[in-house]
């Protein structure tokens, strides 16, 4: 991924966007520090729709036999 200074990106924004649409994202830097990334809209949509851990767990094809049985013994006294 190429890095481009903010002032250069402003001067050639159309070319930076065209590159991103072709699958060549760019890191925008200010004073040598990364500040933003330009990616295509399609790439942004793909990256922003990552499922949560809970959604992944809910989508697993587990059955009751796949899970260990729950320990039914009473709680122990903590002594507090």
N, C-alpha and C positions, 0 to 999 in steps of 0.2 A: 504494500500500500504506500503510495507516495505521500510525502508531506509537502504542503504548500503554505507559504506565509499568508496571513490574512489580507495584507494589502495587495498581494499578487492574485489571491482568489477573488477579491473584489474587482480587480481590473479585468479578469478573464472568467467571470462567473459562468457565462454561457458555456465555455469550453469545459469547465470543471463539472458542470451538470451533465453535459453530453458524455464525458468520460464515465461518470457514475452510471448513467443509463446503459453504457456498454459493459458494465461490470467492473469498472476500475474506480473504486472508492478513493477518497483523498482525506487525509488528516489535515485540518486547518490549524495552524499554529499561530500564536501571538507571543512575541518576545521569546521564541524558541520553545514554548510550552504548548503541548497539545490542548486545544480548546474545543474542537468539534470535529465531526466526521461527516462527510458528504457521501451518501449512498443512494442508490436508486430507490424509488418509491416501492417497487416490488420487493426489494431486499429488506427495506424497513418493515413492510407488512409481514414478511416471513419471520423476521427476528422478533417482532412485537407480539406474535401470537404463540409464544412458547407456553405450553400448559404448566400450571402450578403443580407442585409435588402432590397436593391433595387430589387434583384432577387425574394425575397419572395413577395414583393408588386406586381411585374409584374405577378406573378403566381396566385394571388388571383382571384377568379371568380366573380369580381365585374362588375356590369352593370352601365350604366349612372344613372339609377333610385336609385342606392344605395348611390350615392354621393349627398351632399347638393348642392343647386344652388349657383352660384358665386354671390357675392355682386357687383352689377354694378354701385353703386353710385360713384361719382367722389372723388378723393383724397382730404383730408382736408388740409388746409394751415397750415404748421408747424410754420410759423412766423419767419423763419430764414432769 
